[in-house]
Amino acid sequence: MEIDIAALDTAGRDELLQHWRSLIGIPPPKHISRSLLIQILAFEGAVRRMRTRIRLLAQPESMRSIVGATQPYQWYGSA
């Protein structure tokens, strides 16, 4: 689930808790403040986008994905 970091500030607490569960995968602490929820969600969302971008850039240019394309592969074993 992609999180719009700019929209976190206007999101309600229930929506923030839903984002937490989908992004982190476990329930948040019971008494976490709204501002801390926003900070953690923004940081975690940015980290995930950065990891995705780094993985993409680490691939050889010939292997980078084009939306909707399939990746060819080579078989080095015996047939």
N, CA, C and O atoms as a Tinker XYZ file with bonds, in Angstrom:
   316  protein
     1  N      0.849000   -1.178000    0.000000    73     2
     2  CA     0.000000    0.000000    0.000000    64     1     3
     3  C      0.892000    1.238000    0.000000    63     2     4     5
     4  O      1.750000    1.407000    0.867000    81     3
     5  N      0.674000    2.078000   -0.970000    73     3     6
     6  CA     1.444000    3.308000   -1.087000    64     5     7
     7  C      0.819000    4.382000   -0.193000    63     6     8     9
     8  O     -0.397000    4.575000   -0.206000    81     7
     9  N      1.638000    5.064000    0.568000    73     7    10
    10  CA     1.159000    6.105000    1.476000    64     9    11
    11  C      1.547000    7.464000    0.919000    63    10    12    13
    12  O      2.700000    7.701000    0.558000    81    11
    13  N      0.565000    8.348000    0.855000    73    11    14
    14  CA     0.814000    9.726000    0.446000    64    13    15
    15  C      1.263000   10.494000    1.689000    63    14    16    17
    16  O      0.454000   10.821000    2.558000    81    15
    17  N      2.548000   10.773000    1.758000    73    15    18
    18  CA     3.118000   11.394000    2.954000    64    17    19
    19  C      2.479000   12.753000    3.220000    63    18    20    21
    20  O      2.253000   13.113000    4.376000    81    19
    21  N      2.190000   13.501000    2.178000    73    19    22
    22  CA     1.590000   14.825000    2.368000    64    21    23
    23  C      0.191000   14.719000    2.979000    63    22    24    25
    24  O     -0.244000   15.633000    3.680000    81    23
    25  N     -0.515000   13.619000    2.723000    73    23    26
    26  CA    -1.882000   13.463000    3.232000    64    25    27
    27  C     -1.926000   12.939000    4.666000    63    26    28    29
    28  O     -2.992000   12.928000    5.281000    81    27
    29  N     -0.795000   12.508000    5.205000    73    27    30
    30  CA    -0.794000   11.975000    6.567000    64    29    31
    31  C     -1.229000   13.011000    7.591000    63    30    32    33
    32  O     -1.898000   12.676000    8.569000    81    31
    33  N     -0.859000   14.259000    7.374000    73    31    34
    34  CA    -1.165000   15.314000    8.333000    64    33    35
    35  C     -2.668000   15.544000    8.466000    63    34    36    37
    36  O     -3.139000   15.936000    9.534000    81    35
    37  N     -3.419000   15.307000    7.401000    73    35    38
    38  CA    -4.864000   15.538000    7.447000    64    37    39
    39  C     -5.649000   14.255000    7.708000    63    38    40    41
    40  O     -6.871000   14.302000    7.851000    81    39
    41  N     -4.972000   13.118000    7.772000    73    39    42
    42  CA    -5.650000   11.840000    7.999000    64    41    43
    43  C     -6.115000   11.726000    9.448000    63    42    44    45
    44  O     -5.468000   12.237000   10.363000    81    43
    45  N     -7.229000   11.060000    9.639000    73    43    46
    46  CA    -7.732000   10.807000   10.986000    64    45    47
    47  C     -6.940000    9.694000   11.659000    63    46    48    49
    48  O     -6.186000    8.968000   11.011000    81    47
    49  N     -7.127000    9.575000   12.975000    73    47    50
    50  CA    -6.379000    8.564000   13.729000    64    49    51
    51  C     -6.676000    7.153000   13.234000    63    50    52    53
    52  O     -5.763000    6.336000   13.121000    81    51
    53  N     -7.948000    6.854000   12.934000    73    51    54
    54  CA    -8.306000    5.523000   12.451000    64    53    55
    55  C     -7.614000    5.211000   11.123000    63    54    56    57
    56  O     -7.156000    4.090000   10.905000    81    55
    57  N     -7.541000    6.188000   10.256000    73    55    58
    58  CA    -6.859000    6.004000    8.974000    64    57    59
    59  C     -5.359000    5.790000    9.175000    63    58    60    61
    60  O     -4.749000    4.966000    8.495000    81    59
    61  N     -4.774000    6.529000   10.103000    73    59    62
    62  CA    -3.352000    6.347000   10.413000    64    61    63
    63  C     -3.086000    4.945000   10.962000    63    62    64    65
    64  O     -2.091000    4.312000   10.606000    81    63
    65  N     -3.979000    4.464000   11.830000    73    63    66
    66  CA    -3.826000    3.122000   12.381000    64    65    67
    67  C     -3.947000    2.062000   11.282000    63    66    68    69
    68  O     -3.242000    1.053000   11.309000    81    67
    69  N     -4.828000    2.290000   10.333000    73    67    70
    70  CA    -4.978000    1.370000    9.201000    64    69    71
    71  C     -3.702000    1.363000    8.346000    63    70    72    73
    72  O     -3.236000    0.301000    7.933000    81    71
    73  N     -3.147000    2.537000    8.085000    73    71    74
    74  CA    -1.884000    2.623000    7.341000    64    73    75
    75  C     -0.779000    1.877000    8.093000    63    74    76    77
    76  O      0.013000    1.157000    7.485000    81    75
    77  N     -0.730000    2.049000    9.403000    73    75    78
    78  CA     0.284000    1.380000   10.225000    64    77    79
    79  C      0.187000   -0.135000   10.041000    63    78    80    81
    80  O      1.181000   -0.804000    9.758000    81    79
    81  N     -1.033000   -0.665000   10.206000    73    79    82
    82  CA    -1.214000   -2.113000   10.112000    64    81    83
    83  C     -0.804000   -2.645000    8.733000    63    82    84    85
    84  O     -0.188000   -3.706000    8.634000    81    83
    85  N     -1.144000   -1.914000    7.679000    73    83    86
    86  CA    -0.813000   -2.396000    6.336000    64    85    87
    87  C      0.684000   -2.251000    6.031000    63    86    88    89
    88  O      1.245000   -3.079000    5.313000    81    87
    89  N      1.323000   -1.232000    6.555000    73    87    90
    90  CA     2.730000   -0.984000    6.258000    64    89    91
    91  C      3.662000   -1.766000    7.176000    63    90    92    93
    92  O      4.630000   -2.368000    6.709000    81    91
    93  N      3.383000   -1.763000    8.466000    73    91    94
    94  CA     4.258000   -2.385000    9.456000    64    93    95
    95  C      3.904000   -3.865000    9.660000    63    94    96    97
    96  O      4.790000   -4.693000    9.872000    81    95
    97  N      2.613000   -4.190000    9.595000    73    95    98
    98  CA     2.200000   -5.582000    9.690000    64    97    99
    99  C      1.788000   -6.048000   11.074000    63    98   100   101
   100  O      1.330000   -7.180000   11.232000    81    99
   101  N      1.940000   -5.207000   12.068000    73    99   102
   102  CA     1.522000   -5.535000   13.435000    64   101   103
   103  C      0.746000   -4.334000   13.984000    63   102   104   105
   104  O      0.906000   -3.217000   13.490000    81   103
   105  N     -0.091000   -4.556000   14.999000    73   103   106
   106  CA    -0.819000   -3.417000   15.575000    64   105   107
   107  C      0.143000   -2.425000   16.228000    63   106   108   109
   108  O      1.171000   -2.831000   16.771000    81   107
   109  N     -0.174000   -1.142000   16.183000    73   107   110
   110  CA     0.675000   -0.145000   16.838000    64   109   111
   111  C      0.515000   -0.208000   18.351000    63   110   112   113
   112  O     -0.459000   -0.774000   18.847000    81   111
   113  N      1.458000    0.364000   19.085000    73   111   114
   114  CA     1.291000    0.451000   20.544000    64   113   115
   115  C     -0.012000    1.182000   20.883000    63   114   116   117
   116  O     -0.418000    2.092000   20.160000    81   115
   117  N     -0.658000    0.791000   21.966000    73   115   118
   118  CA    -1.984000    1.326000   22.292000    64   117   119
   119  C     -2.013000    2.831000   22.517000    63   118   120   121
   120  O     -2.966000    3.491000   22.103000    81   119
   121  N     -1.019000    3.376000   23.147000    73   119   122
   122  CA    -1.069000    4.793000   23.526000    64   121   123
   123  C     -0.095000    5.645000   22.719000    63   122   124   125
   124  O      0.438000    6.626000   23.237000    81   123
   125  N      0.142000    5.290000   21.468000    73   123   126
   126  CA     1.055000    6.066000   20.631000    64   125   127
   127  C      0.353000    7.361000   20.203000    63   126   128   129
   128  O     -0.828000    7.355000   19.858000    81   127
   129  N      1.083000    8.445000   20.232000    73   127   130
   130  CA     0.481000    9.730000   19.868000    64   129   131
   131  C      0.303000    9.827000   18.354000    63   130   132   133
   132  O      0.996000    9.162000   17.583000    81   131
   133  N     -0.629000   10.659000   17.959000    73   131   134
   134  CA    -0.911000   10.874000   16.541000    64   133   135
   135  C      0.316000   11.408000   15.823000    63   134   136   137
   136  O      0.621000   10.971000   14.713000    81   135
   137  N      1.023000   12.343000   16.436000    73   135   138
   138  CA     2.195000   12.935000   15.783000    64   137   139
   139  C      3.304000   11.903000   15.598000    63   138   140   141
   140  O      4.007000   11.929000   14.588000    81   139
   141  N      3.469000   10.998000   16.558000    73   139   142
   142  CA     4.478000    9.946000   16.408000    64   141   143
   143  C      4.063000    8.947000   15.330000    63   142   144   145
   144  O      4.910000    8.464000   14.578000    81   143
   145  N      2.769000    8.633000   15.249000    73   143   146
   146  CA     2.270000    7.785000   14.173000    64   145   147
   147  C      2.628000    8.373000   12.807000    63   146   148   149
   148  O      3.121000    7.665000   11.929000    81   147
   149  N      2.377000    9.655000   12.640000    73   147   150
   150  CA     2.663000   10.333000   11.367000    64   149   151
   151  C      4.151000   10.273000   11.055000    63   150   152   153
   152  O      4.531000    9.973000    9.923000    81   151
   153  N      4.994000   10.551000   12.033000    73   151   154
   154  CA     6.438000   10.531000   11.804000    64   153   155
   155  C      6.933000    9.142000   11.396000    63   154   156   157
   156  O      7.732000    9.009000   10.469000    81   155
   157  N      6.457000    8.117000   12.090000    73   155   158
   158  CA     6.895000    6.757000   11.787000    64   157   159
   159  C      6.400000    6.324000   10.415000    63   158   160   161
   160  O      7.159000    5.730000    9.648000    81   159
   161  N      5.149000    6.607000   10.094000    73   159   162
   162  CA     4.604000    6.225000    8.789000    64   161   163
   163  C      5.324000    6.946000    7.651000    63   162   164   165
   164  O      5.616000    6.344000    6.618000    81   163
   165  N      5.607000    8.223000    7.840000    73   163   166
   166  CA     6.320000    8.980000    6.803000    64   165   167
   167  C      7.727000    8.418000    6.609000    63   166   168   169
   168  O      8.179000    8.263000    5.474000    81   167
   169  N      8.408000    8.117000    7.683000    73   167   170
   170  CA     9.765000    7.584000    7.596000    64   169   171
   171  C      9.765000    6.207000    6.940000    63   170   172   173
   172  O     10.557000    5.948000    6.034000    81   171
   173  N      8.876000    5.324000    7.396000    73   171   174
   174  CA     8.816000    3.962000    6.857000    64   173   175
   175  C      8.432000    3.981000    5.377000    63   174   176   177
   176  O      8.981000    3.213000    4.587000    81   175
   177  N      7.498000    4.847000    4.999000    73   175   178
   178  CA     7.114000    4.956000    3.591000    64   177   179
   179  C      8.272000    5.437000    2.729000    63   178   180   181
   180  O      8.485000    4.930000    1.628000    81   179
   181  N      9.018000    6.411000    3.228000    73   179   182
   182  CA    10.164000    6.934000    2.484000    64   181   183
   183  C     11.256000    5.875000    2.356000    63   182   184   185
   184  O     11.877000    5.751000    1.300000    81   183
   185  N     11.494000    5.115000    3.416000    73   183   186
   186  CA    12.518000    4.068000    3.388000    64   185   187
   187  C     12.147000    2.997000    2.361000    63   186   188   189
   188  O     13.004000    2.546000    1.601000    81   187
   189  N     10.891000    2.593000    2.334000    73   187   190
   190  CA    10.471000    1.564000    1.372000    64   189   191
   191  C     10.604000    2.048000   -0.069000    63   190   192   193
   192  O     11.039000    1.294000   -0.939000    81   191
   193  N     10.236000    3.292000   -0.323000    73   191   194
   194  CA    10.396000    3.833000   -1.689000    64   193   195
   195  C     11.866000    3.904000   -2.064000    63   194   196   197
   196  O     12.231000    3.622000   -3.205000    81   195
   197  N     12.713000    4.280000   -1.113000    73   195   198
   198  CA    14.140000    4.371000   -1.382000    64   197   199
   199  C     14.723000    2.982000   -1.664000    63   198   200   201
   200  O     15.528000    2.827000   -2.582000    81   199
   201  N     14.328000    1.982000   -0.891000    73   199   202
   202  CA    14.818000    0.613000   -1.128000    64   201   203
   203  C     14.412000    0.113000   -2.511000    63   202   204   205
   204  O     15.210000   -0.505000   -3.215000    81   203
   205  N     13.175000    0.382000   -2.890000    73   203   206
   206  CA    12.705000   -0.027000   -4.216000    64   205   207
   207  C     13.527000    0.645000   -5.298000    63   206   208   209
   208  O     13.928000    0.001000   -6.267000    81   207
   209  N     13.778000    1.924000   -5.142000    73   207   210
   210  CA    14.562000    2.680000   -6.133000    64   209   211
   211  C     16.002000    2.160000   -6.205000    63   210   212   213
   212  O     16.558000    2.027000   -7.295000    81   211
   213  N     16.599000    1.870000   -5.062000    73   211   214
   214  CA    17.974000    1.356000   -5.030000    64   213   215
   215  C     18.045000   -0.003000   -5.719000    63   214   216   217
   216  O     18.967000   -0.261000   -6.494000    81   215
   217  N     17.074000   -0.871000   -5.439000    73   215   218
   218  CA    17.061000   -2.187000   -6.096000    64   217   219
   219  C     16.962000   -2.031000   -7.610000    63   218   220   221
   220  O     17.642000   -2.730000   -8.360000    81   219
   221  N     16.119000   -1.120000   -8.046000    73   219   222
   222  CA    15.965000   -0.890000   -9.477000    64   221   223
   223  C     17.265000   -0.374000  -10.089000    63   222   224   225
   224  O     17.675000   -0.833000  -11.155000    81   223
   225  N     17.909000    0.573000   -9.424000    73   223   226
   226  CA    19.147000    1.134000   -9.953000    64   225   227
   227  C     20.312000    0.150000   -9.884000    63   226   228   229
   228  O     21.268000    0.272000  -10.650000    81   227
   229  N     20.242000   -0.820000   -8.979000    73   227   230
   230  CA    21.316000   -1.795000   -8.837000    64   229   231
   231  C     21.286000   -2.850000   -9.949000    63   230   232   233
   232  O     22.279000   -3.539000  -10.184000    81   231
   233  N     20.147000   -2.970000  -10.625000    73   231   234
   234  CA    20.049000   -3.939000  -11.713000    64   233   235
   235  C     20.798000   -3.425000  -12.933000    63   234   236   237
   236  O     20.866000   -2.216000  -13.159000    81   235
   237  N     21.359000   -4.337000  -13.719000    73   235   238
   238  CA    21.948000   -3.898000  -14.979000    64   237   239
   239  C     20.861000   -3.251000  -15.841000    63   238   240   241
   240  O     19.693000   -3.629000  -15.761000    81   239
   241  N     21.242000   -2.300000  -16.643000    73   239   242
   242  CA    20.254000   -1.556000  -17.437000    64   241   243
   243  C     19.407000   -2.485000  -18.302000    63   242   244   245
   244  O     18.227000   -2.217000  -18.524000    81   243
   245  N     19.988000   -3.554000  -18.784000    73   243   246
   246  CA    19.242000   -4.474000  -19.632000    64   245   247
   247  C     18.166000   -5.240000  -18.857000    63   246   248   249
   248  O     17.249000   -5.796000  -19.461000    81   247
   249  N     18.270000   -5.272000  -17.537000    73   247   250
   250  CA    17.314000   -6.016000  -16.718000    64   249   251
   251  C     16.251000   -5.127000  -16.084000    63   250   252   253
   252  O     15.332000   -5.644000  -15.450000    81   251
   253  N     16.345000   -3.821000  -16.234000    73   251   254
   254  CA    15.368000   -2.922000  -15.610000    64   253   255
   255  C     13.998000   -3.130000  -16.228000    63   254   256   257
   256  O     13.858000   -3.315000  -17.437000    81   255
   257  N     13.012000   -3.096000  -15.383000    73   255   258
   258  CA    11.648000   -3.389000  -15.807000    64   257   259
   259  C     11.037000   -2.237000  -16.576000    63   258   260   261
   260  O     11.235000   -1.065000  -16.257000    81   259
   261  N     10.298000   -2.606000  -17.584000    73   259   262
   262  CA     9.432000   -1.677000  -18.292000    64   261   263
   263  C      8.023000   -2.100000  -17.900000    63   262   264   265
   264  O      7.698000   -3.286000  -17.948000    81   263
   265  N      7.192000   -1.155000  -17.519000    73   263   266
   266  CA     5.857000   -1.484000  -17.037000    64   265   267
   267  C      5.142000   -2.336000  -18.077000    63   266   268   269
   268  O      5.047000   -1.973000  -19.249000    81   267
   269  N      4.643000   -3.475000  -17.617000    73   267   270
   270  CA     3.900000   -4.368000  -18.495000    64   269   271
   271  C      4.764000   -5.357000  -19.251000    63   270   272   273
   272  O      4.227000   -6.250000  -19.907000    81   271
   273  N      6.084000   -5.233000  -19.186000    73   271   274
   274  CA     6.969000   -6.139000  -19.916000    64   273   275
   275  C      7.311000   -7.352000  -19.060000    63   274   276   277
   276  O      7.258000   -7.296000  -17.831000    81   275
   277  N      7.658000   -8.437000  -19.720000    73   275   278
   278  CA     8.112000   -9.620000  -18.997000    64   277   279
   279  C      9.623000   -9.682000  -19.068000    63   278   280   281
   280  O     10.226000   -9.204000  -20.029000    81   279
   281  N     10.228000  -10.266000  -18.063000    73   279   282
   282  CA    11.685000  -10.355000  -17.994000    64   281   283
   283  C     12.164000  -11.626000  -18.691000    63   282   284   285
   284  O     11.744000  -12.720000  -18.313000    81   283
   285  N     13.021000  -11.515000  -19.685000    73   283   286
   286  CA    13.600000  -12.722000  -20.272000    64   285   287
   287  C     14.644000  -13.299000  -19.319000    63   286   288   289
   288  O     15.231000  -12.570000  -18.519000    81   287
   289  N     14.869000  -14.581000  -19.403000    73   287   290
   290  CA    15.912000  -15.179000  -18.583000    64   289   291
   291  C     16.687000  -16.194000  -19.412000    63   290   292   293
   292  O     16.211000  -16.681000  -20.437000    81   291
   293  N     17.879000  -16.495000  -18.948000    73   291   294
   294  CA    18.712000  -17.463000  -19.632000    64   293   295
   295  C     18.837000  -18.695000  -18.751000    63   294   296   297
   296  O     18.954000  -18.587000  -17.531000    81   295
   297  N     18.811000  -19.846000  -19.365000    73   295   298
   298  CA    18.961000  -21.095000  -18.643000    64   297   299
   299  C     20.366000  -21.603000  -18.859000    63   298   300   301
   300  O     20.773000  -21.836000  -19.997000    81   299
   301  N     21.109000  -21.777000  -17.793000    73   299   302
   302  CA    22.485000  -22.218000  -17.900000    64   301   303
   303  C     22.650000  -23.706000  -17.606000    63   302   304   305
   304  O     23.759000  -24.234000  -17.693000    81   303
   305  N     21.574000  -24.374000  -17.264000    73   303   306
   306  CA    21.632000  -25.799000  -16.989000    64   305   307
   307  C     21.447000  -26.612000  -18.274000    63   306   308   309
   308  O     21.235000  -26.056000  -19.351000    81   307
   309  N     21.530000  -27.914000  -18.140000    73   307   310
   310  CA    21.310000  -28.757000  -19.320000    64   309   311
   311  C     19.821000  -28.969000  -19.507000    63   310   312   313
   312  O     19.062000  -28.995000  -18.539000    81   311
   313  N     19.408000  -29.121000  -20.757000    73   311   314
   314  CA    17.988000  -29.237000  -21.079000    64   313   315
   315  C     17.462000  -30.615000  -20.853000    63   314   316
   316  O     16.279000  -30.869000  -21.081000    81   315
